[in-house]
Amino acid sequence: MPHTKEGLSEFGKDVVYEMNRLGMMVDVSHVSDRTFYRTLNISRAPVIASHSSARALCDAPRNMSDDMLRAVARYGGPNSKGGIIQVNFYSGFLSQSYRDAAQALEPEMKKAVQALKDQAIAEGKPIPTAEIEKLQRQYGDRIPRPPLSVLIDHIDHIAKVAGVDHVGLGSDFDGISGQLPEGIDSAADLPKITEALMARGYSAEDCRKILGGNLLRVFREVEQVAKELQAENRPRIIDKQPFDKVQK
């Protein structure tokens, strides 16, 4: 994807402000690192990373460096308690060995996927999305699933780096084409995460925060910022603001 020099276009800055004004949570899971920092500098409300994990444990672009984890916890306006990073359950974002194996298989998988597309085009049929997803799953199944502990490692790492008030669960159950860790097959398995966290010394209150309390706290703050902005006669982001932001 082509990137803007500063991470956000002038229109993008307006979009972040308008999201703040409307009470929409700003999600930075899919943005580049430069866009990430620029967004944090612009946003008046805390941001969320709805489905990202820790880059220190698995070097995937979707994941966040320790500096980024700390930044999410720190930014969000003058009275903010900070944002939240929600751990993605996809094994390719949790386990470096799984990610390496998946990347090794990727050329073969892409060739097989393209063959399905070419066949459909030759026959004048729609692209077989369901068949492509099934094929991708078959390639993912060729790689051993990592243990549940790798998922807990990411939650634990983010809690230690950013604070337990800034970590949550961002499963991505509806977007994963590869494997989940052992023991996690659906939302019905979430109690296993609670059990594992408590085995590592997390309290019931810590678990309440991680399982959703932190996200609800951020949402309440986002709504409060929206009320404040709606009461202001404030210029657009691309116009001169009554305060200066320091770019990362």
N, C-alpha and C positions, 0 to 999 in steps of 0.2 A: 504494500500500500504506500502511495506517495505521502510523505509527511510534510507539514508546514514547518517553516524554520523555527518558530517559537513554540510549536506544539499545539497551538490553538489559533485558528483564523480569527479575524475580528468578529465574524458572525458567530464563531464558536464561543467566544467570550460572552456575547449577548445571550446565547443559549444557556450557558451555565447560570448567568444572572437570572434569566427568566425561570429556569427550573427552581432556583432558590425562592423566587417570588411566588411561584405557584405551589410550593410545598412538595416538589418532586425530589426524591433522593437522587443524588448524582452518583452514578456507578462508574468506577474507574477500572474494572476488571479487564476490559478489552482494549485499553488505550496504550500507546507507547509510553516509555519512561518520561520523555520530554513533555508529552501531553499530561501525564500524571501530575508532575510538579506544577505545571502551569495552571491546571485545574484547581489544585489545592490553593494556589496563590489567589485565584479569582473567587472561589466559592466563599460565601458568607456562612454557609451551613456545613456541618461535618459531611464527609463523603463516605461511601461504602465501596468495598471491593466484594461484590456479591458472590463470586466463585473464583478465588485465587488462593494459592498456597505460598509456602516459603521458599524463596529461591536459594537460600543457603543450604537447603536439604535436597532440592531437585531443581536443576538449572533450566527451567522452562520459561519462555518469555512471559507467559501468563502470570507466573509467580512473581512475588515481590521481594526485593532485597531488604536487608535489615533496616537500611536507611529509609526505605519507603514505608516499611511497617511502622517505624517510629513517627514518620511524617503524618500518616493517617491518624495516629493517636493524638498528635499535637495540634493539627490544623482544624479550623472550622468556625472562626469568628472569635471576637474578644471574650465571650463568656462560654465558649464551647467546652464540652468534656471530651471532644474528639470523636473520630469515626470508628469504623469497624472493618476488619478483614475476615471474610467467611471462607473457610477452607473448602476447596474443591476435592471431591472424592475420586476423581479419575486417577487411575494408577500412574498414568504418564505424567501427572503433575505432582505425584507423591514420591515415587520411587525412581531414582536415577538409573538403576539397572533395568527396570521395566521400560523407561523412556529410551534408553540406548537400544534395547532389543526392538522396540517399536520402530525406531528410526531406521534400523537395519532392514526391516521388512517393508518399509514404506515404498521404495521403488517398485518392488514386485506387486504390492497392493495397488498402487496407482495404475500400473499397467493393466491389471485385471479389471479395475474400475473403468478405465478408458475403453477396454474391449466391450464391456457391457453397454456403454454409451454409444459407441460406434455401431454396434449391432442394432440398437434401438433406432438410431438415426437412419441406418440403411433400410430398415423395415418400415420407416415412417411412423414409428410409435413414440409415445412420450418417454422421457428418460425414466428408467425404472428405479425410482428413489428407494423403495422398500427393498429391492434386490441388492442395491448398492450398500445399503445399511447392513443387510444380512452378510454380505461379503466382507465388509469391514469388520464386523463382529467375529467372523470366522478367523480372520488374521489375528485379531486381538486374542482370541482363544488359544492361539498357538504359543502365547507367552505365559509362563506361570504367574498366577496372581500373587502380589506381595502380601505379607501379613497385615492384619488390622493395625498392628503397632505402628506402621509407617504413617497412617492417618493420624493416630494419636500423637506421634512425634511432631507433626506439623502444628497441631493445636497447641501443644506444649511449647514449641519454639516461639510461636507468635505471642502466646501469653507471657513468656519470659522476656521477650524483646520489647513488645508494645504495651503489655499489661493485660491482665485477665479481663478488663473492661472493654477490650478492643478486639476480641476474637469471637468468631461464631462459626456456624455450619452453613456451607453453601453448596451442598451436595452435587448439583448439576445432574440429577437423576434423568432429567428429560433431554439432556444434550450429549450424553456420553456414548460414543460408539465403540470404545474399548472396554477394558475390564475395570471392575471395582476391586478393592482389597478383599481378602478372604473374610467371609462372615458378613459382608455388607452386600445384600442383594436388593433391598428395598427399604422404604421408610420404616418398615416393621422391625428392622435391625438396629434402629437408632439407640435403643436401651443398652446395646453392647458398648456404645461409645461412652455413655454415662458410666457404666460399670468400669470400663478401662480408665477413665479419668479419675474416678474415685480411688481406684487401686494405686494411682500415682500420687495420691494425696490431695486431690482437688475436693473442696468442700461441696456440700449440697448447694450453697449459695453461688459458688463459682460455676457449678454445672448449670444452674438456672440462668445465669448470665450467658454462658456459652450456647445453650440450647435455644436462645431466643430473647432473653432479657436485654442483652446489649443492643440488638437490632431495634427493639421497641423503644429503648432509650434514645437512640439516634433518631428514630422516626419522630418522636415527640419534639426533639430539638429542631429538626427540620421544619416541622409545623410551626413552632414558635418563631423561627427566623422568617418564615413566610408572612406571618401576621405583622411582624415588625416592618418588613419591606413593603408590604401593601399599604402601610400607614405613612410611608415616606413619599415625598415628591422627589424622586431620585433620577438623575440622568442615566442614560443608557451606558453600558460598560465601555463602549468605544469612545464616549465623551469623557471629559475630565471629571475625575471622581473627587469627593471631598476628603480622600485619604489616599496614601500611596502604598502599593503592595511591593514587596521586595521579591524579585524573581529568583528562583532557586538556581 
